[in-house]
Amino acid sequence: MSNDNIIKLTEETQLRSKLEENAQTVAIYFWADWAVQCEQVNGVIDELGAKYAKTTFFKVEAEEFPEISEAYEISAVPTVIIARGAKILGRVDGVNVAEIVNQVAKNCAAANGISAQASNSAEAPAEIKQDLNTRLKGLVERAPGTAAQPRCGFSKKIINMLNEQNIKYGYFDILSDEEVRQGLKEYSNWPTYPQLYIEGELVGGVDIVTEMIESGELAEMIPAGIQGRLGWRLMYAVFRLSL
């Protein structure tokens, strides 16, 4: 989907000139191409851009524009800022689709001729809403990447143990997504993190994994020839192993 009011930033002056038009409210979406959590928000911004055609939506690759990122105190992606001139009207950190939709509706509806009632009752359009359980199922089965700098001591412990066992892993950092962090507790019926999954099934937390490694039970779950190869994955903060 391509809309004239959705601009992928290539020059800082594009954003600056628009912000200098103080009467103009703009949405600024900070993203990174390596961050899988941005994929869902990309679609959200496209859909919102189509609905709020009189509002300009800027897509800013955070690492390519460090001065802009610093000015808006961007410490993680995705982040969506709603601004008018130098004033920040709204901010959403992380993949919180409902709040992104709410902030855009709250601050941009009037300029787009959308009624206050519609704005106050705004929900994510059906085409951009994603059932949380479906999303969580996808994460525990197919989370990508390698955990490098976990911010949780228990996560670091489980990563070190799996590295010692020469098990390759993928991950999803739940600190990057409040919706996932809260929703996964219900999905797994497990209140704490990290969580280790094998083939989409919860194994347990750090204590259980420690016991399974010490007893050799975890090694027995690895098919012959798979250890040390990319077939195994892990999630940190939420973990999962994938055969």
Sequence and secondary structure as in RCSB ss.txt:
>XXXX:A:sequence
MSNDNIIKLTEETQLRSKLEENAQTVAIYFWADWAVQCEQVNGVIDELGAKYAKTTFFKVEAEEFPEISEAYEIS
AVPTVIIARGAKILGRVDGVNVAEIVNQVAKNCAAANGISAQASNSAEAPAEIKQDLNTRLKGLVERAPGTAAQP
RCGFSKKIINMLNEQNIKYGYFDILSDEEVRQGLKEYSNWPTYPQLYIEGELVGGVDIVTEMIESGELAEMIPAG
IQGRLGWRLMYAVFRLSL
>XXXX:A:secstr
   TTEEE SSHHHHHHHHTSTT EEEEEEE TT TTHHHHHHHHHHHHHHSTTSEEEEEEGGG HHHHHHTT  
SSSEEEEEETTEEEEEEESS HHHHHHHHHHHHTGGGT  HHHHHT    GGG   HHHHHHHHHHH  S   S 
SSHHHHHHHHHHHHTT   EEE GGG HHHHHHHHHHHT  SS  EEETTEEEE HHHHHHHHHHTHHHHTS TT
TTTSTT    SSEEEB  
